[in-house]
Amino acid sequence: MMASNKESLQTIHTEAVGPDYVSKNHKPEATVSTAVSFPNVHVLAQTPQLIALLTMIRDVNTDRADFIFYSNRIIRLLVEESLNHLPVIAHEINTPVGRSYAGVMFQGKICGVSIMRAGEAMEQGLRDCCRSVRIGKILIQRDEETCMPKLFYDKLPEDISDRWVLLLDPMFATGGSATMAVDVLKSRGVPEDRILFVNLIASPEGINVFAKKFPKLRVVTAFIDQGLDEKNYIVPGLGDFGDRFYTL
């Protein structure tokens, strides 16, 4: 494991980013998301806007107010992309000028479930896009004796088995907490293919395990980083998201 970690940390994926009409010679080189080959993992397009936002929240010198502001912008992008993966049905309407328009409308009910406490930072972004959306909570912490994730608390909508679930957690390192959260949802009757895991930054190690364990679940993330260090911290990462969002 240590050898593979070191190997992955040596790989930095960079490419020129910028509008298509700008010459490649004038585009800045930027670190972009690590490529993965899982069909159920969807990474946001590595646009200049997204890379600039990620740069702000990764910077150790970014103060809390700016960290919250720029994180919320990324979260909004993630939620909007996640909603694109929900089913729609045909819906024809009439416009104010008397013409018909062949459109679509959302099908089914949704809810959010945040993995406390960092996942709670993503709730407002979901509320901004989905009015009056129900939100459940799951608290998972590491057992100090076994170093394994342990479920401490969950509060979920009674009809969650009938809903599409957006599972919210900004940082995805080893995947232990997210895996347990998915197991909780499945135990409450939520089909695996109705769960979308919404995440800001992931590790390739966590993605590899998670995508194979839950092949029907979809992951929507903004960025897959280089890897994990010897302490299982995501690198280059951004530090402790919950601390920077709520307290630092």
C-alpha positions in Angstrom: 0.0 0.0 0.0 2.8 2.4 0.9 4.5 1.8 -2.4 1.4 2.4 -4.4 0.7 5.6 -2.4 4.2 7.0 -3.1 3.8 6.1 -6.8 0.5 7.8 -7.1 1.8 10.9 -5.3 4.5 11.3 -7.9 2.0 11.7 -10.7 0.8 15.3 -11.3 -1.7 15.8 -14.1 -1.5 19.2 -15.7 -2.9 20.7 -18.9 -3.6 24.0 -20.5 -6.9 25.5 -19.4 -8.9 28.3 -20.9 -11.5 29.1 -23.5 -11.3 27.3 -26.8 -10.8 30.5 -28.8 -7.6 31.3 -26.9 -4.4 29.9 -28.3 -2.9 27.0 -26.4 0.3 28.9 -26.2 -1.4 31.6 -24.1 -3.3 29.2 -21.7 -1.8 28.7 -18.2 -0.9 25.1 -17.2 -2.9 23.9 -14.2 -3.2 20.7 -12.2 -6.3 18.9 -13.3 -8.3 16.0 -11.8 -6.7 12.5 -12.0 -8.4 10.5 -14.7 -10.4 7.4 -13.7 -12.1 4.8 -15.9 -15.2 4.0 -13.8 -18.5 4.7 -15.7 -20.3 5.5 -12.4 -17.8 8.3 -11.5 -18.5 11.7 -12.9 -15.9 14.5 -12.6 -16.9 18.1 -13.2 -15.4 19.6 -16.4 -12.0 21.0 -15.5 -12.8 24.5 -16.6 -10.8 27.7 -15.7 -13.6 28.8 -13.4 -13.6 25.5 -11.4 -9.8 25.4 -11.2 -9.7 29.0 -10.0 -12.3 28.2 -7.3 -10.4 25.1 -6.2 -7.2 27.1 -6.1 -8.8 29.6 -3.7 -10.1 27.0 -1.2 -6.9 25.0 -1.3 -4.7 28.0 -0.5 -3.6 28.0 3.2 -3.8 31.8 3.2 -7.5 32.0 2.2 -9.5 33.3 5.2 -12.6 31.7 6.4 -15.1 34.1 4.8 -13.5 33.5 1.3 -13.2 29.8 2.0 -17.0 29.6 2.6 -17.9 31.8 -0.4 -15.8 29.9 -2.9 -16.7 26.5 -1.4 -20.4 27.3 -1.8 -19.8 28.2 -5.5 -18.3 24.8 -6.1 -21.0 23.0 -4.1 -23.6 24.8 -6.3 -21.9 23.5 -9.4 -21.8 19.9 -7.9 -25.5 20.0 -7.0 -26.5 21.3 -10.5 -24.5 18.5 -12.1 -26.0 15.9 -9.7 -29.5 16.9 -10.7 -28.6 16.2 -14.3 -28.3 12.5 -13.4 -31.9 12.3 -12.1 -34.7 10.9 -14.4 -37.0 13.2 -16.3 -40.2 12.7 -18.4 -41.6 14.5 -21.4 -43.6 17.6 -20.5 -45.1 19.9 -23.2 -46.2 23.4 -22.2 -47.6 26.5 -23.8 -45.6 29.7 -23.8 -47.0 33.3 -23.2 -46.8 33.9 -27.0 -49.2 31.0 -27.7 -46.6 28.5 -28.9 -46.1 25.0 -27.5 -42.7 23.8 -26.2 -41.7 20.2 -25.9 -39.8 20.1 -22.6 -39.2 17.8 -19.7 -40.0 17.7 -16.0 -38.3 16.0 -13.0 -39.7 12.6 -12.1 -39.7 11.3 -8.5 -38.9 12.7 -5.1 -35.4 13.5 -3.8 -33.8 14.2 -0.5 -30.3 15.1 0.8 -28.4 13.2 3.4 -25.3 14.9 4.9 -22.5 13.0 6.6 -21.9 15.2 9.7 -20.3 17.6 10.2 -18.5 18.6 7.1 -21.3 17.3 4.9 -23.7 19.8 6.5 -21.8 22.6 4.7 -23.3 21.3 1.5 -26.9 21.4 2.6 -27.5 25.1 1.7 -26.3 24.5 -1.9 -28.9 21.7 -2.2 -31.6 23.9 -0.7 -30.7 26.7 -3.2 -31.4 24.4 -6.1 -34.3 22.3 -4.6 -36.9 24.3 -2.7 -38.1 22.7 0.6 -36.0 19.6 0.0 -35.9 17.2 2.9 -32.5 16.5 4.5 -31.4 13.7 6.7 -28.2 13.3 8.7 -25.8 10.5 9.5 -23.0 10.9 12.1 -20.1 8.5 11.6 -16.9 8.8 13.7 -13.7 6.8 14.0 -13.6 4.4 16.9 -10.4 5.2 18.8 -9.8 1.6 19.8 -10.4 -0.1 16.4 -9.6 2.9 14.2 -12.7 1.9 12.2 -15.7 4.0 11.3 -18.6 3.7 13.7 -22.2 4.8 13.3 -23.3 7.1 16.2 -26.5 8.7 14.9 -28.8 8.8 11.9 -32.1 10.7 11.3 -33.6 10.0 7.9 -37.0 10.8 6.2 -39.4 8.0 6.8 -40.1 7.5 3.1 -36.5 7.6 2.1 -36.8 4.3 0.3 -39.1 6.0 -2.2 -36.7 8.9 -2.9 -33.5 9.6 -4.9 -30.8 10.4 -2.3 -28.0 12.9 -2.7 -25.4 11.8 -0.1 -23.3 14.8 0.8 -19.7 14.8 2.0 -17.0 17.2 0.8 -13.8 15.1 1.4 -13.5 11.5 0.3 -10.2 9.9 1.5 -10.3 6.2 2.3 -14.0 6.1 1.8 -14.8 4.4 5.2 -17.5 6.9 6.3 -19.1 7.1 2.9 -19.2 3.3 2.6 -20.9 3.0 6.0 -23.4 5.8 5.1 -24.3 3.9 1.9 -24.8 0.7 3.9 -27.1 2.6 6.2 -29.2 3.9 3.3 -29.4 0.5 1.7 -30.5 -1.0 5.0 -33.4 1.5 5.0 -34.5 0.3 1.6 -32.8 2.8 -0.7 -31.8 1.1 -4.0 -28.1 1.5 -4.8 -28.9 3.0 -8.2 -30.9 5.8 -6.5 -28.0 7.1 -4.5 -25.7 9.9 -5.8 -22.6 10.6 -3.7 -21.8 14.3 -4.1 -18.2 15.3 -3.2 -15.7 18.1 -3.6 -12.4 16.4 -3.5 -11.6 12.6 -3.6 -8.6 10.4 -3.5 -8.0 7.9 -6.3 -7.6 5.1 -3.7 -11.0 5.9 -2.2 -12.7 6.2 -5.6 -11.2 2.9 -6.7 -12.6 0.9 -3.7 -16.0 2.8 -3.6 -16.8 2.5 -7.3 -16.1 -1.2 -7.4 -18.0 -1.9 -4.2 -21.1 0.1 -5.4 -21.1 -0.2 -9.2 -24.7 1.1 -9.5 -24.2 4.1 -7.3 -23.0 7.3 -9.1 -20.3 9.6 -7.7 -20.3 13.3 -8.7 -17.1 15.0 -7.7 -15.2 18.2 -8.5 -11.7 16.8 -8.4 -9.8 13.6 -7.9 -6.5 14.4 -6.2 -3.1 12.8 -6.5 -3.5 10.4 -3.6 -3.2 9.8 0.1 -0.1 10.3 2.3 1.1 8.1 5.1 -1.6 9.5 7.4 -4.3 8.9 4.9 -4.7 12.7 4.3 -5.7 13.7 0.7 -2.8 15.5 -1.0 -2.5 18.2 -2.2 -5.9 18.5 -0.5 -7.1 21.5 1.4 -6.8 20.5 5.0 -9.8 19.8 7.3 -12.8 21.1 5.4 -15.1 21.2 8.4 -12.6 23.1 10.5 -12.0 25.7 7.7 -15.7 26.1 7.0 -17.0 26.3 10.5 -14.2 27.4 12.9 -10.9 28.5 11.5 
